[in-house]
Amino acid sequence: MHQEELAQILSFYQSRGAARDQNELVSLLRETQALYGGVIPQGALEEITRALGFRDSFLPAVLRRYPSIKTEAVRHSLTVCQGPSCGRRRELLDFLAKEYGAVPGGVASAGFRLQTGGCMKNCGKGPCVRWDGVVHTGVTPEALRALIEEK
C-alpha cells in the first residue's frame, strides 16, 4: 500500500540531500506520515533507513526529538512537567511506571513516548502534562489514565 508514492517521496528527498540535511529528513518523515494517514508504519521506516543508508538506530533517535511525528509503535507523546513548582510530579511518574511500564525517554506498553520537560508555565495549576502537544493542568493519576486510554 502506497509503495509507489513512498518511492516518489524518497526519490525527491534523496535528491534534496535528506541523508545529510536534517530539515529535509524531517520534511520527508512528515510527508510520509501524511501519506499513511498520520502514522508512519514500521515497513516505511525500514525502507527510508535503507534508501538513505542509515543505521537501524538512527531514525528512532531522530524521532525522539520530534514527538509530532508518529509511528505505529509510538502514536502519542506524553511529557510530565518537571518545573520546581509543579507539585506531585513524582506521583505521576511513579504511576506511569507502575501502570504502563513507562520510563522517561522510553516507549510505554500503551503506545506513548514518555518524556520529562521543563516548566509548562502553569505553575499554580500543577501538576501539568503535555499530551500530544496539549497542556493539561491539575492532572491526577486517574485523569492521566483517562487521557492514555482515550486514545
C-alpha positions in Angstrom: 0.0 0.0 0.0 1.4 3.4 -1.0 4.7 1.8 -2.3 4.8 3.9 -5.4 4.0 7.2 -3.6 6.6 6.4 -1.0 9.2 5.7 -3.7 8.5 9.1 -5.3 8.8 10.9 -1.9 12.1 9.0 -1.2 13.5 9.9 -4.7 12.5 13.6 -4.2 14.1 13.9 -0.8 17.2 11.9 -1.7 17.9 14.4 -4.5 17.5 17.2 -1.9 20.1 15.6 0.4 17.8 14.2 3.1 20.6 11.8 4.2 22.8 14.8 5.2 20.2 17.6 5.9 18.1 17.2 9.0 15.4 19.7 7.7 15.0 17.7 4.6 14.8 14.4 6.6 12.1 15.8 8.8 10.2 17.0 5.8 10.5 13.5 4.3 9.2 12.0 7.6 6.3 14.4 7.8 5.3 13.8 4.2 5.5 10.0 4.8 3.3 10.4 7.9 0.7 12.3 5.9 0.8 9.7 3.1 -0.1 6.9 5.6 -2.9 8.9 7.4 -0.9 10.3 10.3 1.2 7.3 11.4 4.4 6.0 9.7 4.3 2.2 9.5 7.4 0.2 10.5 7.9 -1.0 7.0 8.1 2.6 5.7 10.7 3.5 8.4 12.7 0.5 7.3 12.5 1.5 3.7 13.6 5.1 4.5 16.5 3.7 6.6 17.7 1.5 3.7 17.2 4.2 1.0 19.2 6.8 2.9 21.8 4.4 4.2 21.2 5.0 7.9 22.0 2.6 10.7 18.9 1.0 12.3 19.3 3.1 15.4 19.4 6.4 13.6 15.7 7.1 12.7 14.4 6.1 16.2 16.9 8.7 17.7 15.6 11.4 15.3 12.0 10.6 16.0 12.5 11.0 19.8 13.4 14.7 19.0 10.1 15.2 17.0 7.2 14.0 19.1 4.7 15.2 16.4 6.0 12.5 14.0 4.1 9.4 14.9 5.0 5.7 14.2 2.9 2.6 14.7 4.8 1.9 17.9 4.5 5.4 19.3 1.2 7.0 18.5 1.3 9.5 21.3 3.7 11.7 23.2 3.4 12.5 27.0 5.6 15.0 28.7 5.4 15.4 32.5 6.4 18.8 33.8 9.5 18.9 36.0 9.2 22.6 36.9 10.1 23.3 40.5 6.6 24.4 41.4 4.8 21.5 39.7 3.6 19.5 42.7 3.0 15.7 42.7 5.1 15.2 39.5 6.9 12.3 41.2 3.5 10.7 41.9 2.6 10.9 38.2 5.9 9.4 37.1 5.6 6.6 39.7 2.0 5.9 38.4 3.2 5.7 34.8 6.0 3.3 35.7 3.7 1.0 37.7 0.7 1.0 35.4 2.3 1.3 31.9 6.0 0.4 32.4 6.8 3.9 31.2 10.2 5.4 32.0 11.3 8.8 30.7 12.8 8.6 27.3 11.1 5.2 26.6 8.0 3.9 24.9 5.2 2.6 27.2 3.3 -0.6 26.5 0.2 1.6 25.8 2.0 3.2 22.8 3.2 6.5 24.0 6.6 8.0 24.5 7.2 9.4 28.0 9.4 12.4 28.4 10.0 14.9 31.2 10.3 18.6 30.4 10.8 22.0 31.9 8.2 24.3 33.2 4.9 24.4 31.2 4.1 27.9 32.6 1.0 26.8 34.6 2.7 26.8 38.0 -0.3 27.4 40.1 -2.3 24.7 38.4 0.1 21.7 38.6 0.9 19.0 38.1 1.0 19.6 34.4 1.5 17.2 31.5 1.6 17.7 27.7 -0.3 15.0 25.8 0.3 15.2 22.0 1.2 18.9 22.3 -1.8 19.9 24.5 -1.1 21.0 28.1 -3.3 19.6 30.8 -3.3 21.1 34.3 -4.2 19.7 37.7 -3.5 16.2 36.5 -4.2 13.2 38.8 -3.3 9.6 38.1 -6.9 9.0 37.3 -7.0 11.9 34.8 -3.8 10.6 33.3 -5.3 7.1 32.8 -8.3 8.6 31.1 -6.1 10.6 28.7 -4.0 7.5 27.9 -6.9 5.1 27.5 -9.0 7.5 25.4 -6.5 7.3 22.5 
